[in-house]
Amino acid sequence: MNKSANRSTTAKPSKAQSSENRTASTALHELFLDELADVYNAEKQLLKALPKMAKAANSDELRQAFESHLQETEGQVGRIEELAQKMDESIKEKKCKAMEGLLKEGEEILEENEDSPALDAALIAAAQKVEHYEIASYGTLCAWAKLLGHQDALELLQETMDEEEAADKKLTTIAETVANVEAQEQE
């Protein structure tokens, strides 16, 4: 092995390599802010949809779950605003097309099953699609916050992630104990 080959493996990163790392970090930070804007809009869209879902639910337990998650969602919007403020960043306007599509599909499910004994089961299916989208989004944001060293952001995002996972589990429990059973019994 020659000495120059050995030196290149132990040498400090060149200015070009350091610049590439800063550029990658800056790019990831910009991507983080873009995803944050996306999920912020998603949560705001959900704030409008949850009251409709709660009103449509037949089961008191499901209605209460939607109403409870509405309050959590209000807190999640506030948490994103707090996170942006702590990072001295502004949240840009961005339409979350994924949430828009999920909510549109939910409206169609609601219309198609309006008079069905399976309405609550349909509402739960639509709501869980939304929860899974949010879990994926917050999971990504948590991973990026950790990579970027945004500890305050990570803590706030993880709190929201925990709420989304709990909401999904609650919907599963309601489906297993109330909605799907009632739909099956009424057929």
URBELTA-V316028 format. One line per field, one symbol per residue. psi: psi as a letter, one per 20 degrees, with the letter a starting at -180 (. if undefined). burial: 1 if it has 16 or more other ideal C-beta (glycine too) atoms within 10 Angstrom, else 0. A space follows every 10 residues. Layout:
# URBELTA-V316028
psi->???
burial->???
This chain:
# URBELTA-V316028
psi->prhhgghhhi qqqrhggggg ghggggghgg gghghghghg hghhhhhhhg hhgghhphph ggghgghghg gghghhghgg ggggghilqq oqpppohggg gghghggggg ghjgjqijgh hggggghhgg ghggggghgg hgghgghikm gggggghhgg gggghhgghg hgggghhfgh ggghhi.
burial->0000000000 0000000000 0000000010 0110111111 1110110011 0011011010 0110110011 0110011011 0011001000 1001010110 0110010011 0010000111 1111111111 1011101100 1101100101 0011011101 1011101101 1001100111 0110000
